[in-house]
Amino acid sequence: MGGIDGASAGRSEDGSREGVPRELTISIETSLAGLMAGMQRMVGTERFNICLQSGGRESVAADWQILTSRPSFEEGFAELARIAGRAGWGRWELVALDRDRKEARFRVAGSWESVYQQALGVTWGASFLAGKLAGLCSYLFDADCWAEQTAYEVAGDPYDEFIVRLSNGTTEREVEDLLRSDVATRADLAVALETLRHEVEERRQTEQDLRDKLEVIRRQDEAIQALSTPVLQLWDGVLALPLIGAIDGRRAAAVTERLLGEIVRTASRFALLDLTGVDIVDTSTADHLLRVVRAVQLLGARAVITGINPAVAQTLTSLGVDLSALTTQQNLQEGLRYCIQESAPARGAKSPPRRPGP
C-alpha cells in the first residue's frame, strides 16, 4: 500500500465507493477482511500490527510531497485529509500539534482498517494508518516517530485516535526481533504481503473495469436519448418532433435542446410536437410541454401541438393547465396543413409580382 491516490473513488453516505455498486464494494471489503485475518493468524496480532505500522511509515513519501505543497504543516495536512477522504481512507483530523515536545494527536473516522475489522468483529487497531501518521511526523520532526492508538472506532468510539511521539527505538529493530522468533518467519510474512499486494492490484483493476463499463453505459444512454427524440423536417420551415412515452425533466431538457438546435440550424418557423404516442399526462408533463413551447416561441418560431387523444385532453382540462398559449391540431397531417397554410401568405408576399402579358 503506497501513498494516497487522489484519483481513487471516494465513499458515499451509505459506505459504498462513488461510481461503484455497493455489491462490488462489499465483495472487496469481505475479501480484504479475509486476507488480513489470514495474515494475523500467520504472524500473530503483535507482529501483524508492528509490521503494518512499519509499512505505513515507509509509504508516506508521496503524501509528504502533497503536504509540503502548502505553506504550513497544518494547511498541508488539511489538503492531504481532503484527498484521503475522496480516496476512501476516512475523515482525517489534526487535533493538536506541539512542535516543542515533538508530539501530535490525530483522529480518523471511517478508515478501511476499521471497515474490515468491523466485518471480522475484532479490534486490532488501525496500524497501517498509524504508521502513515507516524511517518509524516518523522518527516516533520526529523526523527523516528511511533504512533500509539488511544481510541478505537470498532470498539464503539466515534473515531480512531492516535498520539504520535518520538520513538525510543526504531521500528525496524522491533520487527527484526519479532521475525526471528519461532512463531513467524520472514517467508510467511513475505508471502502474506505479496498476497496483499495482489489483492490491492485486483481491486484496482476491478474498479477500473467497472468504470469502463459505466462509461459504455453512459454513451449508450446518450444514443438512446438521441433516438428517442428524433427531429424530422416535414416541409420547408416545418419541423416535427414525435413524443412517445413519459416525459420527465431529464427528457424534456434533451427534447428542448435538440429541437431548439434544429430550429436554429434550419431556420424553421414551425415546430410540430406530436403527442400521439403519449398516453398519460400529469401536471409535471404538462409543465414540461409548456416550457418547450415557450422556448420555441423565444426563437421566433411557433409550436403546434398535435395528436392529443381524448384521455389526455380530459386530463389537461381537469388539471387546470393554461392552454391559451397553445396551438393544437387533430393530428400530424392537419398540423402540417396548418403550417403550410400559415406560411403561404408570407411566401406570397415575398414572390415578385407578375408582369402583364404582351
C-alpha positions in Angstrom: 0.0 0.0 0.0 1.6 3.2 -1.1 0.7 6.9 -1.0 -2.9 8.1 -1.1 -4.3 8.1 -4.6 -6.4 11.2 -5.0 -7.9 9.8 -8.2 -9.5 6.9 -6.5 -13.2 6.8 -5.9 -14.4 8.2 -2.5 -17.2 6.8 -0.4 -20.8 7.8 -0.4 -23.0 8.2 2.6 -24.0 4.5 2.6 -20.4 3.4 2.8 -20.0 2.3 -0.9 -17.4 3.8 -3.2 -18.7 6.6 -5.6 -19.3 5.2 -9.0 -19.0 1.5 -7.8 -22.1 -0.6 -6.9 -22.5 -1.4 -3.3 -22.5 -5.1 -4.0 -19.0 -4.9 -5.5 -17.7 -2.8 -2.6 -19.0 -5.4 -0.1 -17.2 -8.1 -2.0 -13.9 -6.2 -1.9 -14.2 -5.4 1.8 -15.1 -9.0 2.6 -12.1 -10.3 0.6 -9.8 -7.8 2.3 -11.1 -8.8 5.7 -10.4 -12.5 4.9 -6.9 -11.7 3.7 -6.0 -9.6 6.8 -7.4 -12.3 9.1 -5.1 -14.8 7.4 -2.1 -12.6 7.9 -3.0 -12.1 11.5 -3.3 -15.8 12.1 0.0 -16.4 10.3 2.2 -13.9 12.3 0.1 -13.1 15.4 -1.5 -9.8 16.4 1.6 -8.1 17.8 3.7 -8.8 14.7 0.8 -8.0 12.5 0.4 -4.5 14.0 4.1 -3.7 14.1 4.7 -4.8 10.6 1.7 -2.8 9.3 2.8 0.3 11.1 6.3 -0.1 9.8 4.9 -0.4 6.3 2.7 2.6 6.8 5.7 4.7 7.9 7.6 3.7 4.7 4.7 4.7 2.4 4.4 8.4 3.0 7.0 9.9 0.5 4.3 10.9 -2.0 2.0 12.0 0.8 4.7 14.3 2.2 5.1 15.9 -1.2 1.4 16.8 -1.2 1.7 18.1 2.4 4.7 20.3 1.7 3.0 21.9 -1.2 1.2 24.1 1.3 2.7 26.9 3.5 2.4 25.0 6.8 2.1 21.5 8.1 -1.4 22.2 9.3 -2.6 23.5 5.8 -0.8 20.7 4.1 -2.4 18.1 6.3 -5.8 19.6 5.6 -5.2 19.2 1.9 -4.0 15.6 2.4 -7.1 14.9 4.5 -9.3 16.1 1.7 -7.6 13.8 -0.7 -7.7 10.9 1.8 -11.5 11.3 2.2 -12.0 11.1 -1.6 -9.7 8.0 -1.8 -11.7 6.1 0.8 -9.2 6.5 3.7 -11.7 8.0 6.0 -12.0 11.5 7.5 -8.7 12.8 8.9 -8.3 15.5 11.5 -5.2 17.0 13.1 -6.3 17.7 16.7 -3.2 19.1 18.2 0.5 19.6 17.2 3.2 20.5 19.7 6.5 21.2 17.9 8.4 21.8 21.1 7.5 18.5 22.6 7.5 16.9 19.1 4.1 15.3 19.7 0.9 15.3 17.6 -2.7 14.0 18.1 -4.8 12.8 15.1 -8.3 11.4 14.7 -9.7 9.4 11.8 -13.2 8.1 11.2 -14.3 5.6 8.7 -10.9 4.2 7.7 -10.6 1.0 5.6 -9.0 -0.8 8.6 -12.0 0.0 10.8 -14.3 -1.3 8.0 -12.7 -4.7 7.6 -12.3 -5.2 11.3 -15.9 -4.4 11.8 -16.7 -7.1 9.3 -14.5 -9.5 11.3 -15.7 -8.4 14.7 -12.2 -7.8 16.0 -10.3 -4.8 17.4 -6.7 -5.0 16.2 -6.2 -1.3 15.6 -5.6 0.8 12.5 -1.9 0.0 12.4 -1.2 0.9 8.8 -2.8 4.3 9.2 -1.0 4.8 12.5 2.3 4.2 10.6 1.3 6.8 7.9 0.8 9.4 10.6 4.0 8.4 12.4 5.8 8.7 9.1 4.5 12.2 8.4 5.6 13.3 11.9 9.0 11.7 11.3 9.5 14.0 8.3 8.2 17.0 10.3 10.3 16.4 13.4 13.3 14.9 11.5 13.3 11.9 13.9 11.8 8.4 14.1 8.3 8.5 15.5 5.8 5.9 16.7 2.0 6.2 16.9 0.0 4.9 19.9 -3.7 4.4 19.2 -5.9 5.6 22.1 -9.4 5.2 20.7 -11.0 2.6 18.5 -13.9 3.1 16.2 -14.6 -0.7 16.0 -14.9 -0.7 19.8 -17.6 1.9 19.8 -15.6 5.1 19.9 -16.7 7.8 17.4 -13.2 7.7 15.7 -9.7 6.2 15.9 -7.3 8.4 17.8 -3.5 8.4 17.6 -0.8 10.1 19.6 2.5 10.3 17.7 5.7 10.8 19.7 9.4 10.3 19.2 10.3 6.6 19.2 12.7 5.2 21.8 14.0 2.6 19.3 13.5 2.1 15.6 10.5 0.1 14.5 12.8 -1.8 12.1 14.7 -3.3 15.1 11.4 -4.4 16.7 10.2 -6.0 13.5 13.6 -7.8 13.2 13.3 -9.2 16.8 9.8 -10.5 16.2 10.6 -12.1 12.9 13.5 -14.0 14.5 11.1 -15.7 16.9 9.9 -19.3 16.3 6.3 -18.3 15.7 6.7 -16.4 12.5 9.2 -16.4 9.7 10.3 -13.9 7.0 8.9 -16.2 4.4 5.5 -16.3 6.0 5.3 -12.5 6.1 6.7 -12.1 2.6 4.0 -14.4 1.2 1.3 -12.6 3.1 2.4 -9.2 1.9 2.7 -10.4 -1.7 -0.8 -11.8 -1.5 -2.0 -8.4 -0.1 -0.3 -6.6 -3.0 -2.1 -8.9 -5.5 -5.4 -8.2 -3.7 -5.0 -4.5 -3.9 -4.0 -4.7 -7.6 -7.0 -6.9 -8.4 -9.3 -4.4 -6.6 -7.9 -1.5 -8.6 -8.3 -3.5 -11.9 -11.9 -4.4 -10.9 -12.8 -0.8 -10.2 -11.2 0.3 -13.5 -13.1 -2.3 -15.4 -16.3 -1.2 -13.8 -15.6 2.5 -14.6 -15.1 1.5 -18.2 -18.4 -0.4 -18.3 -20.2 2.6 -16.7 -18.7 4.8 -19.5 -20.0 2.5 -22.1 -23.5 2.5 -20.5 -23.4 6.3 -20.4 -22.6 6.5 -24.1 -25.4 4.0 -24.9 -27.8 6.0 -22.8 -26.9 9.2 -24.8 -27.5 7.3 -28.0 -30.9 6.0 -26.8 -31.9 9.5 -25.7 -31.0 10.8 -29.2 -33.0 8.0 -30.9 -36.0 8.7 -28.6 -36.2 12.4 -29.5 -35.9 12.5 -33.3 -36.5 15.8 -35.0 -37.8 15.5 -38.6 -38.1 18.2 -41.3 -41.5 17.6 -42.9 -41.6 20.7 -45.0 -39.6 23.8 -45.8 -39.6 25.6 -42.5 -41.6 22.9 -40.7 -40.1 20.5 -38.1 -41.8 17.6 -36.3 -40.9 16.0 -33.0 -42.9 12.8 -32.2 -43.1 12.2 -28.5 -43.6 8.7 -27.2 -43.9 7.5 -23.5 -43.3 9.5 -20.4 -41.8 13.0 -20.4 -39.8 13.7 -17.3 -37.5 16.6 -16.5 -34.4 15.0 -18.0 -36.1 14.0 -21.2 -37.8 17.4 -21.5 -34.4 19.1 -21.3 -33.0 16.8 -24.0 -36.1 17.4 -26.2 -35.8 21.2 -25.8 -32.0 21.2 -26.6 -32.4 19.1 -29.8 -35.4 20.9 -31.0 -34.0 24.4 -30.5 -30.8 23.4 -32.1 -32.6 22.2 -35.2 -34.8 25.3 -35.4 -31.7 27.5 -35.5 -29.9 25.2 -37.9 -32.8 25.0 -40.4 -34.3 28.5 -39.8 -37.7 26.8 -39.3 -40.8 28.8 -38.5 -42.9 25.9 -37.1 -42.3 23.0 -34.8 -45.0 20.3 -34.5 -45.0 18.5 -31.2 -46.9 15.2 -31.8 -48.4 13.6 -28.7 -49.9 10.6 -30.5 -47.6 8.2 -28.5 -48.2 9.9 -25.1 -51.0 8.1 -23.2 -50.6 9.7 -19.8 -50.2 13.3 -18.9 -49.8 14.7 -15.4 -49.1 18.1 -14.0 -45.3 17.7 -14.4 -45.7 16.5 -18.0 -47.9 19.4 -18.9 -45.5 21.9 -17.3 -42.6 20.4 -19.3 -44.6 20.8 -22.6 -45.4 24.4 -21.8 -41.7 25.1 -21.2 -40.8 23.6 -24.6 -43.5 25.7 -26.3 -42.2 28.9 -24.6 -38.6 28.1 -25.6 -39.7 27.6 -29.2 -41.5 30.9 -29.2 -38.4 32.7 -27.8 -36.6 31.8 -31.0 -39.3 33.4 -33.1 -40.9 30.1 -34.2 -44.4 28.7 -33.5 -45.1 25.5 -31.6 -48.1 23.4 -32.7 -49.4 20.5 -30.6 -50.9 17.6 -32.5 -52.2 14.1 -31.7 -53.9 14.9 -28.3 -56.1 11.9 -27.6 -59.4 12.3 -25.6 -58.0 11.0 -22.3 -55.1 13.4 -22.4 -57.4 16.2 -23.3 -59.6 15.5 -20.3 -56.6 15.2 -18.1 -55.2 18.6 -19.2 -58.6 20.2 -18.6 -59.0 18.6 -15.1 -55.5 19.8 -14.2 -56.4 23.4 -14.9 -53.5 23.9 -17.3 -53.5 27.2 -19.1 -53.9 26.2 -22.7 -54.4 29.7 -24.1 -50.9 29.9 -25.4 -51.1 26.5 -27.3 -52.0 26.0 -30.9 -53.4 22.5 -31.4 -54.4 20.4 -34.4 -56.1 17.0 -34.5 -53.2 15.0 -36.0 -49.8 15.4 -37.6 -51.4 15.7 -41.1 -53.7 18.5 -40.0 -50.7 20.2 -38.2 -48.6 20.1 -41.4 -51.5 21.5 -43.5 -52.0 24.3 -40.9 -48.3 25.2 -41.1 -48.3 25.3 -44.9 -51.4 27.5 -44.9 -49.9 29.8 -42.4 -46.7 30.0 -44.4 -48.5 30.8 -47.7 -49.2 34.5 -47.1 -45.6 35.1 -46.1 -44.3 33.3 -49.2 -46.8 35.1 -51.4 -45.6 38.5 -50.1 -42.0 37.6 -50.9 -42.8 36.5 -54.5 -42.2 39.2 -57.2 -45.4 40.5 -59.0 -46.1 39.0 -62.4 -45.7 41.3 -65.4 -48.7 41.7 -67.6 -48.5 39.7 -70.9 -48.0 41.3 -74.2 
